[in-house]
Amino acid sequence: RPESGVLLLAPAPNPTSGTAHLRFALDAPTDVSLVLIDLLGRQRITVAAGLLGVGEHARQIDTAGLASGVYVVVLRTPAGVQTKRLTVR
């Protein structure tokens, strides 16, 4: 686990052609922004935003309306930024 107390886990399933599950953990209450962006840097989906409590958090996204390709899941907190890749088929 990173020293920041924030951990973004790999999306599953990956690759996906429908629903993808995103999980992350927080060691302290903190403001988060969890978004999906394309490789051109355009934000496609806002998954979570705002103050979240301690523990593991899970969110689902529907990728059916997205073009096939590679996207980046971005978790931003005051402690920093973490990213994971998600491939949509």
Accessible surface in RSA format (square Angstrom, percent):
REM  Atomic radii and reference values for relative SASA: ProtOr
REM  Chains: A
REM  Algorithm: Lee & Richards
REM  Probe-radius: 1.40
REM  Slices: 20
REM RES _ NUM      All-atoms   Total-Side   Main-Chain    Non-polar    All polar
REM                ABS   REL    ABS   REL    ABS   REL    ABS   REL    ABS   REL
RES ARG A   1   161.17  67.7  86.46  44.1  74.70 177.9  40.96  56.0 120.21  72.9
RES PRO A   2    54.04  39.4  37.78  34.4  16.25  59.1  50.10  41.4   3.93  24.4
RES GLU A   3   187.39 107.6 146.60 110.9  40.79  97.1  67.65 130.9 119.74  97.8
RES SER A   4    55.17  46.6  20.58  27.5  34.59  79.7  29.53  62.9  25.64  35.9
RES GLY A   5     8.94  11.0   0.00   N/A   8.94  11.0   8.11  22.3   0.83   1.9
RES VAL A   6     9.96   6.6   9.96   9.0   0.00   0.0   9.96   8.7   0.00   0.0
RES LEU A   7    45.34  25.3  45.34  32.4   0.00   0.0  45.34  31.8   0.00   0.0
RES LEU A   8     1.85   1.0   0.59   0.4   1.26   3.2   0.59   0.4   1.26   3.4
RES LEU A   9    44.79  24.9  42.51  30.4   2.28   5.7  44.15  31.0   0.64   1.7
RES ALA A  10    70.82  65.1  53.92  83.2  16.90  38.4  53.92  75.9  16.90  44.8
RES PRO A  11     6.82   5.0   1.51   1.4   5.31  19.3   1.51   1.2   5.31  33.0
RES ALA A  12    52.55  48.3  52.36  80.8   0.19   0.4  52.55  74.0   0.00   0.0
RES PRO A  13    72.57  52.9  66.07  60.2   6.50  23.6  72.40  59.8   0.17   1.1
RES ASN A  14    68.14  47.0  32.87  31.8  35.27  84.9  10.40  25.0  57.74  55.8
RES PRO A  15    59.46  43.3  56.23  51.3   3.23  11.7  56.23  46.4   3.23  20.1
RES THR A  16     3.23   2.3   1.76   1.8   1.47   3.5   1.47   2.0   1.76   2.7
RES SER A  17    77.30  65.3  52.78  70.4  24.52  56.5  19.73  42.0  57.57  80.7
RES GLY A  18    25.23  31.1   0.00   N/A  25.23  31.1  23.27  63.9   1.96   4.4
RES THR A  19    62.24  44.3  49.99  50.7  12.25  29.2  20.06  26.9  42.18  63.8
RES ALA A  20     0.00   0.0   0.00   0.0   0.00   0.0   0.00   0.0   0.00   0.0
RES HIS A  21    77.78  42.5  76.17  52.9   1.61   4.1  43.54  44.9  34.24  39.8
RES LEU A  22     0.64   0.4   0.62   0.4   0.02   0.0   0.64   0.4   0.00   0.0
RES ARG A  23   111.01  46.6 110.72  56.4   0.29   0.7  29.24  40.0  81.77  49.6
RES PHE A  24     0.00   0.0   0.00   0.0   0.00   0.0   0.00   0.0   0.00   0.0
RES ALA A  25     3.26   3.0   3.26   5.0   0.00   0.0   3.26   4.6   0.00   0.0
RES LEU A  26     2.18   1.2   0.34   0.2   1.84   4.6   0.34   0.2   1.84   5.0
RES ASP A  27    79.93  56.0  57.66  57.4  22.27  52.7  24.95  58.7  54.98  54.8
RES ALA A  28    55.27  50.8  52.48  81.0   2.79   6.3  52.48  73.9   2.79   7.4
RES PRO A  29    85.82  62.5  67.37  61.4  18.45  67.1  67.37  55.6  18.45 114.7
RES THR A  30    24.38  17.3  19.57  19.8   4.80  11.5  15.83  21.3   8.55  12.9
RES ASP A  31    82.79  58.0  79.51  79.1   3.28   7.8  23.19  54.6  59.60  59.4
RES VAL A  32     6.58   4.3   0.00   0.0   6.58  15.9   2.31   2.0   4.27  11.6
RES SER A  33    35.19  29.7  34.93  46.6   0.25   0.6  22.78  48.5  12.40  17.4
RES LEU A  34     0.00   0.0   0.00   0.0   0.00   0.0   0.00   0.0   0.00   0.0
RES VAL A  35     3.86   2.5   3.82   3.5   0.04   0.1   3.86   3.4   0.00   0.0
RES LEU A  36     0.00   0.0   0.00   0.0   0.00   0.0   0.00   0.0   0.00   0.0
RES ILE A  37    34.06  19.4  34.06  25.4   0.00   0.0  34.06  24.5   0.00   0.0
RES ASP A  38    13.16   9.2  11.83  11.8   1.34   3.2  11.58  27.3   1.58   1.6
RES LEU A  39   119.46  66.5  87.14  62.3  32.32  81.2  89.55  62.9  29.91  80.5
RES LEU A  40   140.67  78.3 108.36  77.5  32.31  81.2 113.91  80.0  26.77  72.0
RES GLY A  41    52.45  64.7   0.00   N/A  52.45  64.7  24.91  68.4  27.54  61.7
RES ARG A  42   129.52  54.4 123.90  63.2   5.63  13.4  62.98  86.1  66.54  40.3
RES GLN A  43   104.33  58.3  74.69  54.6  29.64  70.6  24.08  51.3  80.24  60.9
RES ARG A  44   109.04  45.8  78.91  40.2  30.14  71.8   6.11   8.3 102.94  62.4
RES ILE A  45    41.20  23.4  36.02  26.8   5.18  12.5  41.20  29.7   0.00   0.0
RES THR A  46    78.55  55.9  51.61  52.3  26.95  64.2  38.63  51.9  39.92  60.4
RES VAL A  47    23.05  15.2   1.59   1.4  21.46  51.7   4.86   4.2  18.19  49.3
RES ALA A  48     9.94   9.1   1.89   2.9   8.05  18.3   9.94  14.0   0.00   0.0
RES ALA A  49    76.54  70.4  41.84  64.6  34.70  78.9  41.99  59.1  34.55  91.5
RES GLY A  50    32.51  40.1   0.00   N/A  32.51  40.1  28.88  79.3   3.62   8.1
RES LEU A  51   125.27  69.8  97.88  70.0  27.39  68.9  97.88  68.7  27.39  73.7
RES LEU A  52    32.16  17.9  29.59  21.2   2.57   6.5  32.16  22.6   0.00   0.0
RES GLY A  53    35.23  43.4   0.00   N/A  35.23  43.4  25.93  71.2   9.30  20.8
RES VAL A  54    96.28  63.4  68.03  61.6  28.24  68.1  68.03  59.1  28.24  76.6
RES GLY A  55    29.02  35.8   0.00   N/A  29.02  35.8  29.02  79.6   0.00   0.0
RES GLU A  56   114.74  65.9  81.09  61.3  33.65  80.1  31.62  61.2  83.12  67.9
RES HIS A  57    29.95  16.4  25.56  17.8   4.39  11.2  20.52  21.2   9.42  11.0
RES ALA A  58    68.13  62.6  48.15  74.3  19.98  45.5  48.32  68.1  19.80  52.5
RES ARG A  59    73.23  30.7  68.23  34.8   5.01  11.9  26.94  36.8  46.29  28.1
RES GLN A  60   122.55  68.5  95.24  69.6  27.31  65.0  25.99  55.3  96.56  73.2
RES ILE A  61     8.19   4.7   2.64   2.0   5.55  13.4   8.19   5.9   0.00   0.0
RES ASP A  62    96.43  67.5  79.83  79.5  16.60  39.3  34.38  80.9  62.05  61.9
RES THR A  63     1.58   1.1   0.11   0.1   1.47   3.5   0.00   0.0   1.58   2.4
RES ALA A  64    77.11  70.9  45.00  69.4  32.11  73.0  50.47  71.1  26.64  70.6
RES GLY A  65    78.94  97.4   0.00   N/A  78.94  97.4  43.72 120.0  35.22  78.9
RES LEU A  66    25.16  14.0  11.35   8.1  13.81  34.7  12.52   8.8  12.63  34.0
RES ALA A  67    74.79  68.8  57.93  89.4  16.85  38.3  68.51  96.5   6.28  16.6
RES SER A  68    84.65  71.5  56.40  75.3  28.25  65.1  34.24  72.9  50.41  70.6
RES GLY A  69    30.18  37.2   0.00   N/A  30.18  37.2  29.34  80.5   0.85   1.9
RES VAL A  70    38.68  25.5  30.39  27.5   8.29  20.0  30.39  26.4   8.29  22.5
RES TYR A  71    11.76   5.5  11.76   6.7   0.00   0.0   2.94   2.2   8.82  10.9
RES VAL A  72    26.73  17.6  26.73  24.2   0.00   0.0  26.73  23.2   0.00   0.0
RES VAL A  73     0.40   0.3   0.40   0.4   0.00   0.0   0.40   0.4   0.00   0.0
RES VAL A  74     4.85   3.2   4.85   4.4   0.00   0.0   4.85   4.2   0.00   0.0
RES LEU A  75     1.16   0.6   0.12   0.1   1.04   2.6   0.12   0.1   1.04   2.8
RES ARG A  76   109.29  45.9 107.36  54.7   1.94   4.6  38.69  52.9  70.61  42.8
RES THR A  77    18.30  13.0   2.86   2.9  15.43  36.8   6.50   8.7  11.80  17.8
RES PRO A  78   112.95  82.3  67.89  61.9  45.06 163.8  81.44  67.2  31.50 195.8
RES ALA A  79    60.66  55.8  19.91  30.7  40.75  92.7  32.32  45.5  28.34  75.1
RES GLY A  80    35.01  43.2   0.00   N/A  35.01  43.2  33.01  90.6   2.00   4.5
RES VAL A  81    89.90  59.2  58.15  52.6  31.75  76.5  58.18  50.5  31.73  86.1
RES GLN A  82    41.28  23.1  36.41  26.6   4.87  11.6  29.64  63.1  11.63   8.8
RES THR A  83    74.03  52.7  55.58  56.3  18.45  44.0  22.81  30.6  51.22  77.4
RES LYS A  84    75.33  36.7  70.41  43.2   4.92  11.7  21.75  19.6  53.58  57.1
RES ARG A  85   157.94  66.3 149.87  76.4   8.06  19.2  60.29  82.4  97.65  59.2
RES LEU A  86     0.00   0.0   0.00   0.0   0.00   0.0   0.00   0.0   0.00   0.0
RES THR A  87    50.09  35.6  50.09  50.8   0.00   0.0  30.08  40.4  20.02  30.3
RES VAL A  88     4.22   2.8   1.95   1.8   2.27   5.5   1.95   1.7   2.27   6.1
RES ARG A  89   166.28  69.8 131.76  67.2  34.52  82.2  64.64  88.3 101.64  61.6
END  Absolute sums over single chains surface
CHAIN  1 A     4882.6       3509.1       1373.5       2664.9       2217.7
END  Absolute sums over all chains
TOTAL          4882.6       3509.1       1373.5       2664.9       2217.7
